[in-house]
Amino acid sequence: MIPDDPASTVEDTVFLKLVRVVNLTARPFQQRVGRLHQLTLNEWRTMALLGARPGLTATQLTDLTGLDKMAVSRALAGLQRAGRLHRHEDPTDQRRSRLYLSSAGKAVHAAVAVQAREREAELFAGVAAPELQQLNATLDKLIASVACCSASAAPGVSTRDAEAA
């Protein structure tokens, strides 16, 4: 949306387009993947990160997914109930747990990752490689900007806590 342009509409805003893309890509997850593997979208988001980076903490997952703490907590609880997740005490801080996929979690991750890569290829089939690189760089800038603003604007969170998270 271009400010003060009478021809632009709310549907033209970059923000709404981002939300729409997320919703349109996430919506089919339950039909295509979730039911088959008894997996929620947030559980998958968590598994995808733990598959790539074993040993993350819940706080790190919150930061990397952009989900709130409760959503990550529910995803972790669901994965643990299904036997797809192991928690290990952090040797440097026993108040924290390091999170790892179990063998069952790794098997589900491997199966779903194939479907995720196929879906990603479908989504970006009409986008040229340079456009995709530019989109990726722009999204990185947006994430950094939003993360910076969110950390500084969060009520009750000190700057030190926001930087440590």
N, C-alpha and C positions, 0 to 999 in steps of 0.2 A: 504494500500500500504506500503510495506516495503522499506525504502530508500535503494538505490543502489542494489535492487533486480531486475535483468533484466527480470524475469518472471512476475513481478507484473505489473498491468495496472492501468490506471486512474479509471477504474470501481471498483478496489479493495480498493479505498480510503474510509476511514470511513466517511469522509465529504460527498462524493458523495452518499454513501449509505444512510446517514441520509436524504439528500435532496430527494433522490428517494423514500424513505419510506413516507416522508411527501407528496410528489406529488401523489404517488399511493393511499394513504389513503384519500387525500383531493379531488382528481379528481371526485370520484363518488358522492360527497356531493351534487353537483348541480342537478344531475339526481335523486338521492334518496330523498333528503330532501329539497334542496333549492327551486326548482320549486313548490313543494307542499305547502310550507309555505311562499313563496315569501321572501326568506331570503338568504343573501349572506354568504359565509363562514366566513368572518370577523365579520359580524353581529352576527353569531352564536357563534364565539369565545368570543365575548364581552358579549353576553347574558349568556353563560355558566358561566363566572366569576361572573357576577352580580347576577345570580341565586344562586350561592354559597356564595358570599360575597357582599350583598347589601351595597350601600353607598360608593363604591370605587370612586376615582376621575379619570378623563381622563388620568392623568399622571400615576397613579397606573395601569390602564388598559394597557397603553403603555408598562410599565415595565413587567407586568405579561404575556402579550401575545407575546412580542418580536416584535410587529408590530410597524411601524413608526407612528409618531403623526398624519400625514395626513390620514393614513389608519384607525386609531382609530376614528378620527374626522368624516370621511365619514361613518363609521359603526354606530356611535352614531347618526349622522344626519338621516340616513336611519331608524334606530329604532325609533327615535322620530317622523319622518314623518308618520310612520306606527302606531303610538300610542302605541308603546311597551316600551317606556322609559319615565321616569320622572326625571327632574333635580331639585334639591333643593339646595339653598344656603348653603354653609358650615358655620355653626354658628361661627366657630373659624377663618375663613378667607373668607370674602365675595367676594374675587376675584375667588374663587374656587366653583365648583358645586359638590355635591354628587349625584351619579347616582343610580337610582332604576328602576327595571322593573315595568311596570304598570300591572294591572290585565290581560290585553290582552297579554303583554309580558310574564307574568308568565305562562299563558296557553300555549303559543307557546313553551316556555322553557320546560315545563313538557312533552309535546308531543315529542319534538325533543330529549330531554334527554333520553327517552326510546329507541329511534332509535340509539342514540350515544352509549349507553351501549351495545346494541345488536351488533353494528358494532365493538366495542372494543372487545367483547367476540369472535367474528369471527376472528379478527386479531390475538389475542393472544391464540387461541385454541391450537396451536401446540407448545406453549412455556411453559415449566415447571415453577411452582411457584418460585423456587429458581433463575432460570434464569431471570425471570421477575423482581424479587427483585433486582438482580444485575444490570440489565439494568436500572431500575429506579434510583438506587444509582449513576450509572455512568452518566446518563443524568443530575442528580442534580449537579454533579461535573462540567460537561461541561457547564451547564447554568451559574453556579457561575463564572467559568473561563471566559466565553465570556462576561458576564455582567460586570465583573471587568475590562477586557481589553477594552470593548466598552466605558465604562464610562471614563476611563483614556485617551483614544485615540480620543474621540469626539472633533473635532475642535470647538473652541468658547464656550466650556462648561467648566466652572471652576470646580475644584475638589469639592468645596462646593455645587455647583448646581448638580453635578453628584451624590453626596451622598444624597442630599435632595430629588431627584426624586424618 
